[in-house]
Amino acid sequence: MARDTVETHFTEALAALEPCPPRDPALPVAPGTELTGRRCLELYEHQLGSRLLDIAARLLREQGEGFYTIGSAGHEGNAAIAAALRPTDPALLHYRSGGFYLTRSAMAGRLPEEGLRDVLLGLTASSEEPIAGGRHKVFGHPDLAVIPQTSTIASHLPRAVGVAFAIERARKLGVPCRWPDDSIVVCSFGDASANHASALTGFNTAAYGSYQGLPMPILFVCEDNGLGISVRTPEGWIGAGHHPRLEYLTADGADLCGLYETAGRAAALVRERRVPVLLHVRTVRLMGHAGSDVESAYRTKREIEADLARDPLLATAALLVRSGLTTPDELLTRYETTREHVLKMAMESTRRPKLTSAGEVMEPLAPRTPGRVAELVRVAAEPAARNRAFGASLPEEEGPLTLAQAINRTLADALAAHPDMLVFGEDVARKGGVYGVTRGLQKRFGAGRVFDTLLDEQAILGLALGSGVSGLLPVPEIQYLAYLHNALDQIRGEAATQSFFSRGAYRNPLVVRVPGYAYQKGFGGHFHNDNAVAALRDIPGVVIASPARPDDAAAMLRTCLAAARADGSVCVFLEPIALYSTRDLFDDGDNGWLAPYAPPSRWHETHVPLGRARSYGDGRDLTIVTFGNGVRMSLRAAVRLTAERYSCRVLDLRWLAPLPTEDLLRAAELTGKVLIADETRRTGGVSEGVIAELLDAGFEGQIARVTSQDSFVPLGEAANRVLLSEAEIEMAARKMLG
């Protein structure tokens, strides 16, 4: 077995070393280094602990007691990187960061057993594990500034850049930040991950900002073992292919002294100059990718033996022996006693409590405190600050507003009230957005709070996630719904999992504004008219707001901002582009789609809680359930039916997640007939969820639906052939009414 091979090679090679005369541990361990013998001994202990955790992981899996075997063997040199940093520097770590984690834990003043136990409880999926609580095996701890990451390849790099950005932006704005002002961010990843689009986004975003003179204090650490599971990384690729605007340093991961010195230089460069640096660490991978990986299927015996010869744990042990700080016999004894201790702890961890119910598992997924949200909704800027923000005319004095205007005024009110709020995205600042929704905000609140970004949706969301976890309130814009899919994993894999995998210790409050849906006149094609929301609706815990009217948009946006602040909620705010400037409802000039802006004194009474629908009319014959553009079309159809003595009501869902189940069922029972008018697609559209909710709740009445076709949205008049129409809604309603 790979585990036996690694252990046997280590102990035999260690036993073959020749002891040297004793040396003062206060002296440098080797010429030309500041690493003392005493510190080297400490780092060796962390390297040893990391190695033995990997041994324990394999043994636990063999016994059916452990659930994760991707280990750090061969990467233990990253203990030196942790030693070069401060324990308050935020760290987003590669899954081979055992040495780093144990070193960081000790630097924070914790006992050695505490760091070891953290990892072992993660391996055995115990609910007592201090970060994920048995939900996943991650490196993370709220007291160690280690932000947990999933195993998604390189998806944490955009967020890491966002954390670096947030440290500097919070300092510039004079608002609280989770991290000290002079912190730097460390983000580690593998050589295969360096090729991923999200990694390239991270490098490019950091370089892009630095190129423009923005401080970007981030240390990227590529731990290069030459393999991505079985796929080889070309020799020299990381050095040759790195971003040219990143400062580049390299070190041997098996040379603890050299890595300690190089990591120290890299950290000092980032901390003093506030620039991004790439530290390329050449490592090896021992024991395969994971416990199930049979390396001999794709690597030669000579290659595996060459990696064993570069074992970093053995290299540090040899350094200690050469320096006269210990003897081979002492190290062998230490290995055996520590091994016994770690394996005993491992067996103890198998007896610790596990998650036992769905409620326990889901508890930190998306906490909701509606009372607290309702309180925060009322928070407005002081009158003097509001007057400065809006100038001569407050929004409640402007008269009826369009949907776009209502969103604009709500953002301005929130920016005036919350100095830690940021609004950003492509075109949102000087231009004010493609549709003018953010027009004037940068002029009023400054480029530090309302700013344009580079054209990369992963970068935009990464900046938001990093800002949110650092204590700011980000409100990014993704220019069109179709563009969100370019970066959906930043929502699915990063934002939505953060609270879940940290038991709420780390949260990313977030309100993503997304202009979307179809029906735009004279502007179009697929990417500007997209009605696909299924990929969002299946992400656990994510809030999806879909306002149709100006007054709802203002109230719901305040709710999303309050939920983000109160609960760390991840909110997607879908804005119907075709309704942005709509003024009329039934007849030209009736201004029926406009609405006045509520003053702060009425925000509490106009509050729209998460998952509450809006009902129009009191009809008893038919309930039309809809949302977005469907609200206006359904209201127009209902008025015509009412004129013919049919009695209809229209229910605007407003929230696509969580669906307003109680309001839906109540409206359905009042008529016994439900028509769902769904502008999204027939397959994977919102109507499927609505029908399921009705049936699950025991509704026995009649249900029908009309939807858009399972098609992309084409250009021009052809769009009307595949999108839900007002005429189709009316026709389906007449059919149900008999």
Secondary structure, 3 states (H helix, E strand, C coil): CHHHHHHHHHHHHHHCCCCCCCCCCCCECCCCCCCEHHHHHHHHHHHHHHHHHHHHHHHHHHCCCCCCCCCCCCCCCHHHHHHCCCCCCCEECCCCCHHHHHHHHHHCCCCHHHHHHHHHHHHCCECCCCCCCCCCCCCCECCCCEECCCCCCCCHHHHHHHHHHHHHHHHHHCCCCCCCCCCCEEEEEECCHHHCHHHHHHHHHHHHHHHCCCCCCEEEEEEECCEECCEECCCCHHHHHCCCCCEEEEEECCCHHHHHHHHHHHHHHHHHHCCCEEEEEECCCCCCCCCCCCHHHCCCHHHHHHHHHCCHHHHHHHHHHHCCCCCHHHHHHHHHHHHHHHHHHHHHHCCCCECCCHHHHHCCCCCCCHHHHHHHHCCCCCHHHHHHHHCCCCHHHCCCECHHHHHHHHHHHHHHHCCCEEEEECCCCCCCCCCCCCCCHHHHHCCCCEEECCCCHHHHHHHHHHHHHCCCEEEEECCCHHHHHHHHHHHHHHHHHHCCCCCCCCCCCEEEEEEEECCCCCCCCHHHCECCCHHHHCCCCCEEECCCCHHHHHHHHHHHHHHHHHHCCEEEEEEEHHHCCCCCCCCCCCCCCCECCCCHHHCCCCCCCCCCCEEECCCCCEEEEECCHHHHHHHHHHHHHHHCCCCEEEEECCEEECCCHHHHHHHHHHHCEEEEEEEEECCCCHHHHHHHHHHHCCCCCEEEEEEECCCCCCCHHHHHHCCCCHHHHHHHHHHHHC
